[in-house]
Amino acid sequence: MSALLHQELIQAPEETLWIADENSKPLLHQEGFHFAGDLISNRWDIAELAENTVKRSFFNDFHFEELDRKYRRIVYAVSKEKAVVHHIIDCAPHFLGEGGELVLLGEKQSGIKSYAAKVAERLGTAKHLQKNGNDYLSSNVVAHEDTGNPIGELQYAQLQKLLELGDLYSKPGLFGWNKIDKGSALLAQQLTTELPQDGSRIVDLGCGYGYLSMQLAALGKYHFTATDNNAAALLACRKNFTEQGVEGIVVPSDAGSELESEIADLVLCNPPFHQGFQVEGDLTDRFLQQSARILKDSGAAIFVVNEFIPLAKKGPRYFSQVDLITKEQGFCVYRLRP
């Protein structure tokens, strides 16, 4: 995918918008790579990595109106989240304009064939799909600024208060946005026996919409720092902090790497193990390493992971004490101390 994406970007006119999801990261690490157009991403690490590589870099939840211009071309390697792809396809005609070209790229398992049909439906054109090795490319030109009906089945931009989340807010574009993650629920059940003292500083790494922070906030008075790499997660978590009166801040961060050292009495973490469509083995290591760095010597980290993640082996690289608290329903909860 990187080779095909690279080819599309280096031959693109300056008036090109690159929509960069996590699948685009390898290209930004490529030595000597430069893109003459603008980049927008809902991933903090991608937008930061692109700062010196593209003309302009934007980090937001795909709020295209903040870019304040139209483009001749949009290039997008499709995301794992279907709601994100539908939102981008819906928005594209407004920010391309008549004669502008929307280019989607993806491997077979990405759903690219279905998305190519959706683009044709949205733009009122014929479906165009080309195979390039294991990758596919869909390219369509906008005949009119808004010819077809929107394809998105959800109001993507809206924060939604959901009964199934205990009246917390969430939104499409966030992984598992409309359910309580089973691993996080298992971790939350252990908090009553792992409570820090009132006034303790808590860091919620990979906070999502803030479920773990909300569960702990109900048990005591703490100051929270919640971080996530995803723009939709940050919007939802900030809303929940405000609505629930939680004392703390919500900040963008790549696995907590931007936080100061030795600030936390307790770290809560349900680390992701997928980077886009791929399983990325070092994600857990990154969260462990940053947790060890930001914890006070007297602090502790509580992690929940899928049982196939070898945290018992990874943990001792960064912590002196790694204890399994519980193992249930395919998940393991660990307590780690510096």
C-alpha positions in Angstrom: 0.0 0.0 0.0 2.8 2.4 0.8 4.3 2.1 -2.7 0.9 2.9 -4.4 0.2 5.8 -2.0 3.7 7.2 -2.5 3.2 7.1 -6.3 -0.2 8.9 -6.0 1.2 11.6 -3.8 4.5 12.5 -5.5 2.7 13.0 -8.8 -0.2 15.0 -7.2 -0.6 18.8 -7.9 0.1 21.2 -5.0 -3.7 21.7 -4.5 -4.0 18.1 -3.2 -5.3 17.1 0.2 -3.8 13.9 1.7 -6.2 12.3 4.2 -3.8 10.4 6.4 -5.0 7.6 8.7 -2.8 5.2 10.6 -2.1 3.3 7.4 -0.1 6.2 6.1 2.5 6.1 8.9 5.2 4.0 7.1 5.4 6.6 4.3 6.0 9.5 6.7 8.9 7.5 8.1 10.4 7.1 4.7 13.7 9.0 4.4 13.6 11.8 1.9 9.8 11.7 1.4 8.1 15.1 1.0 4.6 16.0 0.0 3.8 19.4 -1.5 0.1 19.6 -0.5 -1.9 19.6 2.7 -2.4 16.7 5.2 -5.3 16.2 7.5 -5.5 13.3 10.1 -7.5 12.3 13.1 -4.3 10.7 14.5 -2.1 12.9 16.7 1.1 11.0 15.9 0.5 11.2 12.2 -0.2 15.0 12.2 2.9 15.7 14.3 5.1 13.4 12.2 4.0 15.2 9.1 4.8 18.7 10.3 8.1 19.0 8.5 7.1 16.8 5.6 4.0 18.5 4.1 2.9 22.0 3.3 0.3 22.2 6.1 -0.7 19.6 8.7 -4.0 19.5 10.4 -5.1 17.4 13.4 -8.9 17.2 14.0 -11.8 14.9 13.7 -12.0 15.5 9.9 -13.5 18.9 10.2 -12.7 19.9 6.7 -14.1 23.4 7.1 -11.1 24.3 9.2 -8.9 23.9 6.1 -10.7 26.9 4.6 -10.1 26.0 0.9 -11.0 23.7 -1.9 -8.7 21.1 -3.6 -8.2 19.7 -7.0 -7.5 16.3 -5.6 -8.1 14.3 -2.4 -6.0 11.1 -1.8 -7.1 8.7 0.9 -5.9 5.3 1.9 -9.1 4.1 3.6 -9.4 3.8 7.3 -10.5 0.8 9.4 -13.5 2.6 10.8 -16.3 2.5 8.2 -18.0 5.5 9.7 -14.9 7.6 9.0 -14.7 6.5 5.4 -18.4 7.2 4.8 -18.0 10.7 6.4 -15.0 11.5 4.1 -16.9 10.3 1.0 -19.9 12.5 2.0 -17.7 15.6 2.6 -15.5 15.2 -0.5 -17.7 17.0 -3.1 -17.9 20.1 -1.0 -14.1 20.4 -0.7 -13.2 19.3 -4.2 -15.6 21.3 -6.2 -16.6 20.6 -9.8 -13.8 18.8 -11.7 -12.0 17.7 -8.6 -10.8 14.1 -8.2 -11.3 11.8 -5.2 -8.8 8.9 -5.1 -9.3 6.1 -2.6 -6.8 3.3 -2.0 -7.0 0.1 -0.1 -6.2 -3.6 0.0 -9.0 -6.1 -0.7 -9.9 -6.7 3.0 -10.2 -2.9 3.6 -13.7 -2.9 1.9 -12.3 -0.8 -1.0 -14.7 -2.4 -3.6 -17.7 -1.4 -1.5 -16.3 2.1 -1.0 -15.7 2.5 -4.7 -19.4 1.8 -5.3 -20.3 4.3 -2.5 -18.2 7.0 -4.2 -20.0 6.4 -7.5 -23.3 6.6 -5.7 -22.3 9.8 -3.9 -20.8 11.6 -6.9 -23.4 10.3 -9.5 -20.7 8.7 -11.6 -19.7 5.3 -12.9 -17.7 3.0 -10.5 -13.9 3.1 -11.3 -11.7 0.5 -9.7 -8.2 -0.5 -10.7 -6.2 -3.4 -9.3 -2.5 -2.8 -8.6 -0.9 -6.0 -7.2 -2.7 -6.6 -3.9 -4.0 -3.1 -3.8 -6.9 -1.3 -5.4 -7.4 2.3 -6.5 -10.7 4.0 -7.0 -10.7 7.4 -8.8 -13.7 9.6 -9.6 -14.1 13.1 -10.8 -16.8 15.4 -9.3 -19.3 16.3 -12.0 -21.2 18.7 -9.7 -20.5 19.8 -6.2 -23.3 17.8 -4.6 -25.0 15.4 -7.0 -25.8 12.3 -5.0 -27.4 11.6 -1.6 -25.2 11.3 1.5 -24.2 7.7 2.2 -23.4 8.0 5.9 -25.9 6.2 8.1 -24.9 8.2 11.2 -24.5 11.8 12.1 -20.7 11.5 12.2 -19.9 14.9 13.7 -22.3 14.8 16.6 -21.4 13.7 20.1 -24.1 11.3 21.3 -25.3 10.6 24.8 -25.8 6.8 24.9 -27.9 4.8 27.4 -25.7 1.7 26.8 -22.7 3.7 28.1 -24.4 4.8 31.3 -25.3 8.2 29.7 -21.8 9.0 28.7 -21.1 10.7 25.4 -19.3 9.1 22.4 -19.3 9.4 18.6 -18.6 7.5 15.4 -15.0 7.5 14.4 -13.9 6.2 17.8 -13.2 2.4 18.0 -16.0 0.7 19.9 -17.7 4.0 20.2 -21.2 2.7 21.2 -20.3 0.0 23.6 -18.4 -0.6 26.8 -15.2 -2.6 26.0 -15.2 -5.9 27.9 -11.6 -5.5 28.9 -12.2 -2.0 30.3 -15.2 -3.3 32.2 -13.1 -6.0 33.8 -10.4 -3.5 34.8 -13.1 -1.2 36.3 -14.3 -4.1 38.5 -10.9 -4.2 40.1 -10.7 -0.5 41.0 -12.4 -0.9 44.4 -9.5 -3.0 45.6 -6.8 -0.8 43.9 -8.0 2.7 45.0 -5.3 5.3 45.4 -5.6 8.0 48.1 -7.9 11.0 47.5 -6.0 13.7 45.7 -3.9 11.3 43.8 -2.9 12.1 40.2 -4.3 9.6 37.7 -3.2 9.2 34.1 -5.7 7.4 31.7 -3.6 6.3 28.7 -5.6 5.7 25.6 -8.7 7.1 27.3 -11.2 6.6 24.5 -14.4 8.4 25.5 -13.2 8.3 29.1 -14.9 5.2 30.6 -12.1 4.2 33.0 -11.7 7.8 34.3 -15.4 8.0 34.8 -15.5 4.7 36.8 -12.6 5.8 39.1 -13.9 9.3 39.5 -17.1 7.9 41.0 -15.0 6.2 43.8 -13.0 9.2 45.1 -11.6 12.6 44.5 -8.7 12.6 42.1 -7.0 14.8 39.4 -7.1 13.1 36.0 -4.9 13.5 32.9 -6.6 11.6 30.0 -4.7 11.1 26.7 -5.5 9.6 23.4 -4.1 9.6 19.9 -7.6 9.9 18.3 -9.4 13.2 17.8 -12.9 11.7 18.2 -11.9 10.2 21.5 -10.6 13.5 22.8 -13.8 15.3 21.9 -15.9 12.7 23.7 -13.7 12.4 26.7 -13.6 16.2 27.2 -17.4 16.3 27.0 -17.7 13.6 29.6 -15.3 15.3 31.9 -17.3 18.5 31.7 -20.7 16.9 32.1 -19.6 14.7 35.0 -17.7 17.4 36.7 -14.4 15.4 36.7 -11.3 17.4 37.7 -8.6 17.1 35.1 -7.4 17.6 31.5 -7.8 15.8 28.2 -4.8 16.1 25.9 -3.6 14.5 22.6 -0.6 12.2 23.0 1.0 9.2 21.4 0.9 6.6 24.1 1.7 9.3 26.7 5.1 10.2 25.2 4.3 14.0 25.5 3.6 13.8 29.3 6.2 14.8 31.9 8.0 12.1 33.8 7.0 10.9 37.3 3.7 12.7 37.5 1.3 9.9 38.2 0.3 8.0 41.3 -1.8 5.6 39.1 -1.9 4.8 35.4 -5.0 3.2 33.9 -4.5 1.6 30.5 -6.3 -0.7 28.0 -3.8 -0.5 25.2 -4.7 -1.0 21.6 -3.0 -3.8 19.7 -4.1 -2.9 16.2 -2.6 -0.2 14.0 -5.1 0.2 11.2 -5.6 -3.2 9.6 -2.5 -4.6 11.1 -1.6 -6.1 14.5 1.3 -4.0 15.7 3.3 -6.0 18.3 5.2 -3.0 19.8 2.1 -1.0 20.8 1.9 -2.7 24.2 5.6 -2.1 24.7 5.2 1.6 24.0 2.4 2.0 26.5 4.4 0.0 29.1 7.5 2.1 28.6 5.7 5.4 28.8 3.7 4.2 31.9 7.0 3.3 33.7 8.4 6.8 32.8 5.4 8.8 34.0 4.8 6.9 37.2 6.1 8.0 40.6 8.3 5.5 42.3 5.5 4.8 44.8 2.9 4.5 42.0 1.3 1.6 40.1 -0.1 0.9 36.7 -3.2 -1.2 36.1 -3.3 -2.7 32.6 -5.9 -4.9 30.9 -4.9 -6.8 27.8 -6.2 -9.7 25.6 -5.0 -12.9 27.0 -2.8 -13.6 23.9 -0.7 -10.4 24.7 2.3 -11.6 26.6 2.3 -8.8 29.1 3.8 -11.0 31.9 6.9 -11.3 29.7 6.9 -7.7 28.4 6.2 -6.1 31.7 9.5 -6.9 33.5 11.5 -5.0 30.9 10.0 -1.8 32.4 8.7 -2.7 35.9 10.2 -4.5 38.9 6.8 -6.0 39.9 4.2 -7.5 37.6 1.2 -9.2 39.2 -1.8 -10.8 37.5 -4.9 -9.6 39.3 -7.5 -11.5 37.4 -8.1 -13.5 34.2 -11.6 -13.7 32.8 -13.4 -13.8 29.5 -10.2 -13.8 27.4 -8.7 -10.8 29.2 -6.0 -10.3 31.9 -5.7 -7.5 34.4 -2.2 -6.8 35.7 -0.8 -4.5 38.4 2.7 -3.2 37.6 5.0 -1.3 40.0 8.2 0.6 39.2 
